[in-house]
């Protein structure tokens, strides 16, 4: 299946906004996956949005990736960042929706589509109240999106943060050599960065610098996005750490300690007082 191949390639050649544990969960699932077990009749995660008394709930669960098929999303428990953006924008324009609750339990995910989803949340938060509730994990990409809400309510046992980016590259050149295999990558002379990280080769210093710059640029966008809505967060809190609920509030990553029900009550209160 083409999408499985794409995910495999992304695992080692693309930057990620995800916790290390979340990354290894996908990696393990890919290793154990039997594509014949995937049912072509599996439907998408329910796209119907739950709206109750003017509050719409948007779940952000599992690994976040852009443009995954319903079958893959169902099997891996993923959330499509493009769908998050579309839903938020639609709810922002819906007259019957007075507020939005982001129900988050995610380790983060791939970079693509995250900034756009976060931007959508930020823009809608200026028109109507958007709250984020976390009782499990709101890390990395999920934090980027959730941080753009007007308020974040975290349970005491939740984990919040992981502001950082990484790009895993596997240097398999020594393994190839031990098998008597030499990989030669022929390319045009001007293509200094073409084929960087190709299986069986090592990165040159220029290629490493190029990838470092790319990762740093993504982090800068992540950091600026968070600070736009949460200027109180200090730089020493944005070094990839995750904090449990109370500590997350102390660090400015969240605003209050409470359950999902508490978050709903606070959102209702804000709507009724506006």
C-alpha positions, 0 to 999 in steps of 0.5 A: 500500500502506497501510504504505508511506504510513505509513512515508512519513508517519513519516519527517517527522512522528515522532521517530527513534532512528536514525543519519542514514545509516540514516534516509537509506537508508530515505528513498532506498529509499522513493523508488525503491520500486515496490510492484508488485515486492513479492511477496505470497508473501514470507515473514516473516524466519525467526521460528525461534529458533536454540538451540544448547547452551542459547544462543538467538540473537536477531538485531537487524538493519537498521532497527527499527520496530514492527508492520511486515508481513513483506513490508515487513520483508523488502524494507527489511531491518527488525526488528520491535521488538514481535517482539524483545520477545516473543522475549526474554520467551519465551526468559526463561521457557524452561527449555532456554535458559540464555543469550541472545545478541543479534546486533546490526547496526542503525542504530536506527529509529523510537521506538515499541516500543523502550523496551518491547523494552529493558525486556524485555531488562533484565528477562530479564538479571536471570534469565539471562545476556544478551550483545550482540555487534556486528560492524557497527553498534549505534546509537541504538534498537539501542543502547538495547536492546543496552545492557540486556544483561549484557555488550556485546562489540564488534569493533574496527571496529564502531560503537557509541552514537548516544544521541540523538533527532531529529524531522525536520520539513520546512517546505514553505511557501516551496515552495508559495508559489513555486508560487502555492499557499497552504495554510490549516489550519482547526481548532478554536480550542483545538487549538493543536497539531493539524495541526503540521507539515502539508504547506505550513505552518510550525510556530508557536513553541508547536508547536516547543516542544511537539515539543522537549519530546516529543523531550527526554522520549524522550531522558530515557527513553533516557538513564535506560534506558542508565544503569540498566544502565550507570551508568559512562557519562558525560553527554558520551558521550550527545550522539549520537556513535558510537564505534568498538570500542576507544573504545566500551569506553573510554567504557563503551558496551561491555565487551570487544573481540571477534568474535561467536565471542568473545562466544559463548565468553564467554557460554558461560563465564558459563553454565558458571560459574554 
